[in-house]
Amino acid sequence: MPQGDKSAYTDKQKRKAEHIEEGYEKRGVPEDEAERRAWATVNKQDGGGKQSGSGRKH
């Protein structure tokens, strides 16, 4: 998967990242930096893109 490709994320993760990005932009963070931070936050919270089935986290 090429860097920056968001196809491996669920719709919920994409919405979450958009919401986080808007919050950063309201605080004066530049748009590209806000997007980078938002996806980093989603990755940290959810462990990356789509994950398979039960038992993925212990």
PDB file of N, CA, C and O in Angstrom:
ATOM      1  N   MET A   1       0.855  -1.181   0.000  1.00  0.00           N
ATOM      2  CA  MET A   1       0.000   0.000   0.000  1.00  0.00           C
ATOM      3  C   MET A   1       0.898   1.239   0.000  1.00  0.00           C
ATOM      4  O   MET A   1       1.782   1.355   0.848  1.00  0.00           O
ATOM      5  N   PRO A   2       0.684   2.158  -0.932  1.00  0.00           N
ATOM      6  CA  PRO A   2       1.517   3.358  -0.965  1.00  0.00           C
ATOM      7  C   PRO A   2       1.252   4.254   0.234  1.00  0.00           C
ATOM      8  O   PRO A   2       0.162   4.260   0.807  1.00  0.00           O
ATOM      9  N   GLN A   3       2.271   5.002   0.591  1.00  0.00           N
ATOM     10  CA  GLN A   3       2.141   5.905   1.731  1.00  0.00           C
ATOM     11  C   GLN A   3       1.041   6.925   1.450  1.00  0.00           C
ATOM     12  O   GLN A   3       0.981   7.488   0.357  1.00  0.00           O
ATOM     13  N   GLY A   4       0.177   7.162   2.426  1.00  0.00           N
ATOM     14  CA  GLY A   4      -0.905   8.119   2.275  1.00  0.00           C
ATOM     15  C   GLY A   4      -2.199   7.521   1.761  1.00  0.00           C
ATOM     16  O   GLY A   4      -3.206   8.226   1.696  1.00  0.00           O
ATOM     17  N   ASP A   5      -2.210   6.233   1.390  1.00  0.00           N
ATOM     18  CA  ASP A   5      -3.409   5.574   0.890  1.00  0.00           C
ATOM     19  C   ASP A   5      -4.326   5.246   2.065  1.00  0.00           C
ATOM     20  O   ASP A   5      -3.930   4.519   2.977  1.00  0.00           O
ATOM     21  N   LYS A   6      -5.536   5.771   2.049  1.00  0.00           N
ATOM     22  CA  LYS A   6      -6.459   5.594   3.175  1.00  0.00           C
ATOM     23  C   LYS A   6      -7.507   4.515   2.911  1.00  0.00           C
ATOM     24  O   LYS A   6      -8.472   4.403   3.667  1.00  0.00           O
ATOM     25  N   SER A   7      -7.335   3.715   1.850  1.00  0.00           N
ATOM     26  CA  SER A   7      -8.351   2.723   1.503  1.00  0.00           C
ATOM     27  C   SER A   7      -8.453   1.591   2.523  1.00  0.00           C
ATOM     28  O   SER A   7      -9.464   0.890   2.559  1.00  0.00           O
ATOM     29  N   ALA A   8      -7.437   1.402   3.343  1.00  0.00           N
ATOM     30  CA  ALA A   8      -7.452   0.312   4.319  1.00  0.00           C
ATOM     31  C   ALA A   8      -8.189   0.685   5.602  1.00  0.00           C
ATOM     32  O   ALA A   8      -8.239  -0.118   6.533  1.00  0.00           O
ATOM     33  N   TYR A   9      -8.758   1.881   5.668  1.00  0.00           N
ATOM     34  CA  TYR A   9      -9.444   2.331   6.873  1.00  0.00           C
ATOM     35  C   TYR A   9     -10.955   2.184   6.721  1.00  0.00           C
ATOM     36  O   TYR A   9     -11.494   2.269   5.618  1.00  0.00           O
ATOM     37  N   THR A  10     -11.627   1.960   7.853  1.00  0.00           N
ATOM     38  CA  THR A  10     -13.085   1.865   7.840  1.00  0.00           C
ATOM     39  C   THR A  10     -13.678   3.268   7.719  1.00  0.00           C
ATOM     40  O   THR A  10     -12.992   4.266   7.939  1.00  0.00           O
ATOM     41  N   ASP A  11     -14.955   3.325   7.368  1.00  0.00           N
ATOM     42  CA  ASP A  11     -15.643   4.622   7.283  1.00  0.00           C
ATOM     43  C   ASP A  11     -15.636   5.325   8.633  1.00  0.00           C
ATOM     44  O   ASP A  11     -15.493   6.546   8.703  1.00  0.00           O
ATOM     45  N   LYS A  12     -15.789   4.554   9.702  1.00  0.00           N
ATOM     46  CA  LYS A  12     -15.783   5.131  11.047  1.00  0.00           C
ATOM     47  C   LYS A  12     -14.433   5.778  11.353  1.00  0.00           C
ATOM     48  O   LYS A  12     -14.383   6.868  11.923  1.00  0.00           O
ATOM     49  N   GLN A  13     -13.337   5.113  10.976  1.00  0.00           N
ATOM     50  CA  GLN A  13     -12.011   5.668  11.206  1.00  0.00           C
ATOM     51  C   GLN A  13     -11.803   6.938  10.381  1.00  0.00           C
ATOM     52  O   GLN A  13     -11.187   7.893  10.854  1.00  0.00           O
ATOM     53  N   LYS A  14     -12.313   6.949   9.154  1.00  0.00           N
ATOM     54  CA  LYS A  14     -12.190   8.141   8.297  1.00  0.00           C
ATOM     55  C   LYS A  14     -12.959   9.319   8.893  1.00  0.00           C
ATOM     56  O   LYS A  14     -12.470  10.449   8.891  1.00  0.00           O
ATOM     57  N   ARG A  15     -14.165   9.053   9.405  1.00  0.00           N
ATOM     58  CA  ARG A  15     -14.961  10.115  10.034  1.00  0.00           C
ATOM     59  C   ARG A  15     -14.267  10.634  11.281  1.00  0.00           C
ATOM     60  O   ARG A  15     -14.248  11.839  11.531  1.00  0.00           O
ATOM     61  N   LYS A  16     -13.695   9.723  12.064  1.00  0.00           N
ATOM     62  CA  LYS A  16     -12.990  10.111  13.285  1.00  0.00           C
ATOM     63  C   LYS A  16     -11.815  11.021  12.947  1.00  0.00           C
ATOM     64  O   LYS A  16     -11.609  12.040  13.605  1.00  0.00           O
ATOM     65  N   ALA A  17     -11.045  10.658  11.922  1.00  0.00           N
ATOM     66  CA  ALA A  17      -9.889  11.457  11.517  1.00  0.00           C
ATOM     67  C   ALA A  17     -10.325  12.840  11.042  1.00  0.00           C
ATOM     68  O   ALA A  17      -9.670  13.837  11.347  1.00  0.00           O
ATOM     69  N   GLU A  18     -11.421  12.903  10.300  1.00  0.00           N
ATOM     70  CA  GLU A  18     -11.936  14.187   9.802  1.00  0.00           C
ATOM     71  C   GLU A  18     -12.329  15.087  10.983  1.00  0.00           C
ATOM     72  O   GLU A  18     -12.038  16.283  10.985  1.00  0.00           O
ATOM     73  N   HIS A  19     -12.982  14.504  11.969  1.00  0.00           N
ATOM     74  CA  HIS A  19     -13.415  15.265  13.140  1.00  0.00           C
ATOM     75  C   HIS A  19     -12.209  15.787  13.930  1.00  0.00           C
ATOM     76  O   HIS A  19     -12.191  16.941  14.359  1.00  0.00           O
ATOM     77  N   ILE A  20     -11.219  14.937  14.114  1.00  0.00           N
ATOM     78  CA  ILE A  20     -10.010  15.334  14.835  1.00  0.00           C
ATOM     79  C   ILE A  20      -9.291  16.443  14.070  1.00  0.00           C
ATOM     80  O   ILE A  20      -8.822  17.414  14.664  1.00  0.00           O
ATOM     81  N   GLU A  21      -9.210  16.290  12.752  1.00  0.00           N
ATOM     82  CA  GLU A  21      -8.546  17.292  11.902  1.00  0.00           C
ATOM     83  C   GLU A  21      -9.217  18.657  12.034  1.00  0.00           C
ATOM     84  O   GLU A  21      -8.536  19.677  12.138  1.00  0.00           O
ATOM     85  N   GLU A  22     -10.546  18.679  12.028  1.00  0.00           N
ATOM     86  CA  GLU A  22     -11.281  19.942  12.181  1.00  0.00           C
ATOM     87  C   GLU A  22     -10.947  20.611  13.508  1.00  0.00           C
ATOM     88  O   GLU A  22     -10.806  21.832  13.575  1.00  0.00           O
ATOM     89  N   GLY A  23     -10.821  19.812  14.561  1.00  0.00           N
ATOM     90  CA  GLY A  23     -10.474  20.357  15.866  1.00  0.00           C
ATOM     91  C   GLY A  23      -9.105  21.015  15.871  1.00  0.00           C
ATOM     92  O   GLY A  23      -8.926  22.087  16.450  1.00  0.00           O
ATOM     93  N   TYR A  24      -8.138  20.372  15.223  1.00  0.00           N
ATOM     94  CA  TYR A  24      -6.797  20.964  15.128  1.00  0.00           C
ATOM     95  C   TYR A  24      -6.830  22.262  14.326  1.00  0.00           C
ATOM     96  O   TYR A  24      -6.188  23.243  14.701  1.00  0.00           O
ATOM     97  N   GLU A  25      -7.579  22.269  13.220  1.00  0.00           N
ATOM     98  CA  GLU A  25      -7.650  23.470  12.377  1.00  0.00           C
ATOM     99  C   GLU A  25      -8.288  24.633  13.132  1.00  0.00           C
ATOM    100  O   GLU A  25      -7.881  25.782  12.954  1.00  0.00           O
ATOM    101  N   LYS A  26      -9.280  24.348  13.971  1.00  0.00           N
ATOM    102  CA  LYS A  26      -9.907  25.404  14.773  1.00  0.00           C
ATOM    103  C   LYS A  26      -8.912  26.035  15.733  1.00  0.00           C
ATOM    104  O   LYS A  26      -9.044  27.203  16.099  1.00  0.00           O
ATOM    105  N   ARG A  27      -7.908  25.252  16.140  1.00  0.00           N
ATOM    106  CA  ARG A  27      -6.885  25.759  17.061  1.00  0.00           C
ATOM    107  C   ARG A  27      -5.714  26.404  16.328  1.00  0.00           C
ATOM    108  O   ARG A  27      -4.715  26.766  16.951  1.00  0.00           O
ATOM    109  N   GLY A  28      -5.831  26.549  15.000  1.00  0.00           N
ATOM    110  CA  GLY A  28      -4.815  27.270  14.247  1.00  0.00           C
ATOM    111  C   GLY A  28      -3.697  26.421  13.673  1.00  0.00           C
ATOM    112  O   GLY A  28      -2.696  26.967  13.208  1.00  0.00           O
ATOM    113  N   VAL A  29      -3.836  25.101  13.690  1.00  0.00           N
ATOM    114  CA  VAL A  29      -2.814  24.228  13.107  1.00  0.00           C
ATOM    115  C   VAL A  29      -3.008  24.229  11.581  1.00  0.00           C
ATOM    116  O   VAL A  29      -4.141  24.127  11.111  1.00  0.00           O
ATOM    117  N   PRO A  30      -1.927  24.342  10.807  1.00  0.00           N
ATOM    118  CA  PRO A  30      -2.055  24.308   9.340  1.00  0.00           C
ATOM    119  C   PRO A  30      -2.736  23.020   8.859  1.00  0.00           C
ATOM    120  O   PRO A  30      -2.632  21.975   9.501  1.00  0.00           O
ATOM    121  N   GLU A  31      -3.433  23.114   7.720  1.00  0.00           N
ATOM    122  CA  GLU A  31      -4.264  22.010   7.238  1.00  0.00           C
ATOM    123  C   GLU A  31      -3.491  20.705   7.061  1.00  0.00           C
ATOM    124  O   GLU A  31      -3.959  19.654   7.499  1.00  0.00           O
ATOM    125  N   ASP A  32      -2.325  20.748   6.433  1.00  0.00           N
ATOM    126  CA  ASP A  32      -1.572  19.509   6.197  1.00  0.00           C
ATOM    127  C   ASP A  32      -1.060  18.901   7.506  1.00  0.00           C
ATOM    128  O   ASP A  32      -1.035  17.680   7.658  1.00  0.00           O
ATOM    129  N   GLU A  33      -0.656  19.746   8.440  1.00  0.00           N
ATOM    130  CA  GLU A  33      -0.199  19.267   9.745  1.00  0.00           C
ATOM    131  C   GLU A  33      -1.370  18.694  10.544  1.00  0.00           C
ATOM    132  O   GLU A  33      -1.216  17.692  11.242  1.00  0.00           O
ATOM    133  N   ALA A  34      -2.533  19.327  10.443  1.00  0.00           N
ATOM    134  CA  ALA A  34      -3.725  18.840  11.142  1.00  0.00           C
ATOM    135  C   ALA A  34      -4.110  17.451  10.626  1.00  0.00           C
ATOM    136  O   ALA A  34      -4.469  16.571  11.408  1.00  0.00           O
ATOM    137  N   GLU A  35      -4.034  17.262   9.306  1.00  0.00           N
ATOM    138  CA  GLU A  35      -4.373  15.954   8.730  1.00  0.00           C
ATOM    139  C   GLU A  35      -3.385  14.887   9.213  1.00  0.00           C
ATOM    140  O   GLU A  35      -3.788  13.779   9.565  1.00  0.00           O
ATOM    141  N   ARG A  36      -2.101  15.221   9.227  1.00  0.00           N
ATOM    142  CA  ARG A  36      -1.076  14.276   9.675  1.00  0.00           C
ATOM    143  C   ARG A  36      -1.315  13.868  11.125  1.00  0.00           C
ATOM    144  O   ARG A  36      -1.260  12.687  11.470  1.00  0.00           O
ATOM    145  N   ARG A  37      -1.579  14.857  11.962  1.00  0.00           N
ATOM    146  CA  ARG A  37      -1.827  14.577  13.385  1.00  0.00           C
ATOM    147  C   ARG A  37      -3.093  13.749  13.584  1.00  0.00           C
ATOM    148  O   ARG A  37      -3.129  12.845  14.420  1.00  0.00           O
ATOM    149  N   ALA A  38      -4.135  14.065  12.806  1.00  0.00           N
ATOM    150  CA  ALA A  38      -5.404  13.345  12.943  1.00  0.00           C
ATOM    151  C   ALA A  38      -5.224  11.862  12.629  1.00  0.00           C
ATOM    152  O   ALA A  38      -5.710  11.009  13.372  1.00  0.00           O
ATOM    153  N   TRP A  39      -4.524  11.545  11.528  1.00  0.00           N
ATOM    154  CA  TRP A  39      -4.330  10.140  11.173  1.00  0.00           C
ATOM    155  C   TRP A  39      -3.402   9.448  12.161  1.00  0.00           C
ATOM    156  O   TRP A  39      -3.573   8.258  12.429  1.00  0.00           O
ATOM    157  N   ALA A  40      -2.430  10.159  12.703  1.00  0.00           N
ATOM    158  CA  ALA A  40      -1.562   9.579  13.731  1.00  0.00           C
ATOM    159  C   ALA A  40      -2.374   9.223  14.972  1.00  0.00           C
ATOM    160  O   ALA A  40      -2.134   8.196  15.606  1.00  0.00           O
ATOM    161  N   THR A  41      -3.333  10.078  15.312  1.00  0.00           N
ATOM    162  CA  THR A  41      -4.190   9.830  16.469  1.00  0.00           C
ATOM    163  C   THR A  41      -5.073   8.608  16.233  1.00  0.00           C
ATOM    164  O   THR A  41      -5.217   7.764  17.117  1.00  0.00           O
ATOM    165  N   VAL A  42      -5.668   8.513  15.034  1.00  0.00           N
ATOM    166  CA  VAL A  42      -6.512   7.357  14.699  1.00  0.00           C
ATOM    167  C   VAL A  42      -5.688   6.075  14.753  1.00  0.00           C
ATOM    168  O   VAL A  42      -6.143   5.064  15.288  1.00  0.00           O
ATOM    169  N   ASN A  43      -4.477   6.115  14.202  1.00  0.00           N
ATOM    170  CA  ASN A  43      -3.617   4.931  14.230  1.00  0.00           C
ATOM    171  C   ASN A  43      -3.289   4.518  15.658  1.00  0.00           C
ATOM    172  O   ASN A  43      -3.277   3.330  15.981  1.00  0.00           O
ATOM    173  N   LYS A  44      -3.026   5.496  16.502  1.00  0.00           N
ATOM    174  CA  LYS A  44      -2.681   5.189  17.893  1.00  0.00           C
ATOM    175  C   LYS A  44      -3.876   4.594  18.630  1.00  0.00           C
ATOM    176  O   LYS A  44      -3.725   3.633  19.385  1.00  0.00           O
ATOM    177  N   GLN A  45      -5.062   5.160  18.415  1.00  0.00           N
ATOM    178  CA  GLN A  45      -6.256   4.698  19.120  1.00  0.00           C
ATOM    179  C   GLN A  45      -6.753   3.354  18.610  1.00  0.00           C
ATOM    180  O   GLN A  45      -7.149   2.495  19.398  1.00  0.00           O
ATOM    181  N   ASP A  46      -6.732   3.169  17.289  1.00  0.00           N
ATOM    182  CA  ASP A  46      -7.354   1.993  16.686  1.00  0.00           C
ATOM    183  C   ASP A  46      -6.352   0.940  16.211  1.00  0.00           C
ATOM    184  O   ASP A  46      -6.756  -0.146  15.796  1.00  0.00           O
ATOM    185  N   GLY A  47      -5.085   1.235  16.265  1.00  0.00           N
ATOM    186  CA  GLY A  47      -4.085   0.261  15.843  1.00  0.00           C
ATOM    187  C   GLY A  47      -3.955   0.148  14.342  1.00  0.00           C
ATOM    188  O   GLY A  47      -3.568  -0.913  13.851  1.00  0.00           O
ATOM    189  N   GLY A  48      -4.261   1.190  13.587  1.00  0.00           N
ATOM    190  CA  GLY A  48      -4.100   1.171  12.132  1.00  0.00           C
ATOM    191  C   GLY A  48      -5.398   0.944  11.399  1.00  0.00           C
ATOM    192  O   GLY A  48      -6.474   1.240  11.919  1.00  0.00           O
ATOM    193  N   GLY A  49      -5.300   0.418  10.191  1.00  0.00           N
ATOM    194  CA  GLY A  49      -6.464   0.219   9.309  1.00  0.00           C
ATOM    195  C   GLY A  49      -7.363  -0.918   9.761  1.00  0.00           C
ATOM    196  O   GLY A  49      -7.380  -1.282  10.936  1.00  0.00           O
ATOM    197  N   LYS A  50      -8.113  -1.477   8.810  1.00  0.00           N
ATOM    198  CA  LYS A  50      -9.063  -2.545   9.108  1.00  0.00           C
ATOM    199  C   LYS A  50      -8.344  -3.736   9.729  1.00  0.00           C
ATOM    200  O   LYS A  50      -7.294  -4.163   9.249  1.00  0.00           O
ATOM    201  N   GLN A  51      -8.916  -4.256  10.786  1.00  0.00           N
ATOM    202  CA  GLN A  51      -8.358  -5.415  11.467  1.00  0.00           C
ATOM    203  C   GLN A  51      -9.363  -6.565  11.343  1.00  0.00           C
ATOM    204  O   GLN A  51     -10.571  -6.339  11.265  1.00  0.00           O
ATOM    205  N   SER A  52      -8.860  -7.780  11.327  1.00  0.00           N
ATOM    206  CA  SER A  52      -9.750  -8.908  11.141  1.00  0.00           C
ATOM    207  C   SER A  52     -10.265  -9.436  12.475  1.00  0.00           C
ATOM    208  O   SER A  52      -9.525  -9.515  13.456  1.00  0.00           O
ATOM    209  N   GLY A  53     -11.520  -9.789  12.492  1.00  0.00           N
ATOM    210  CA  GLY A  53     -12.174 -10.577  13.512  1.00  0.00           C
ATOM    211  C   GLY A  53     -11.896 -10.317  14.981  1.00  0.00           C
ATOM    212  O   GLY A  53     -11.320  -9.299  15.364  1.00  0.00           O
ATOM    213  N   SER A  54     -12.322 -11.265  15.778  1.00  0.00           N
ATOM    214  CA  SER A  54     -12.204 -11.127  17.228  1.00  0.00           C
ATOM    215  C   SER A  54     -10.795 -11.518  17.686  1.00  0.00           C
ATOM    216  O   SER A  54     -10.059 -12.210  16.982  1.00  0.00           O
ATOM    217  N   GLY A  55     -10.457 -11.066  18.857  1.00  0.00           N
ATOM    218  CA  GLY A  55      -9.181 -11.436  19.445  1.00  0.00           C
ATOM    219  C   GLY A  55      -8.003 -10.696  18.883  1.00  0.00           C
ATOM    220  O   GLY A  55      -6.868 -11.150  19.029  1.00  0.00           O
ATOM    221  N   ARG A  56      -8.232  -9.567  18.244  1.00  0.00           N
ATOM    222  CA  ARG A  56      -7.111  -8.862  17.626  1.00  0.00           C
ATOM    223  C   ARG A  56      -6.296  -8.086  18.643  1.00  0.00           C
ATOM    224  O   ARG A  56      -5.137  -7.763  18.382  1.00  0.00           O
ATOM    225  N   LYS A  57      -6.877  -7.774  19.807  1.00  0.00           N
ATOM    226  CA  LYS A  57      -6.141  -7.069  20.853  1.00  0.00           C
ATOM    227  C   LYS A  57      -6.247  -7.860  22.146  1.00  0.00           C
ATOM    228  O   LYS A  57      -7.297  -8.417  22.467  1.00  0.00           O
ATOM    229  N   HIS A  58      -5.177  -7.900  22.859  1.00  0.00           N
ATOM    230  CA  HIS A  58      -5.162  -8.632  24.134  1.00  0.00           C
ATOM    231  C   HIS A  58      -4.757  -7.703  25.241  1.00  0.00           C
ATOM    232  O   HIS A  58      -4.681  -8.117  26.397  1.00  0.00           O
TER     233      HIS A  58
END
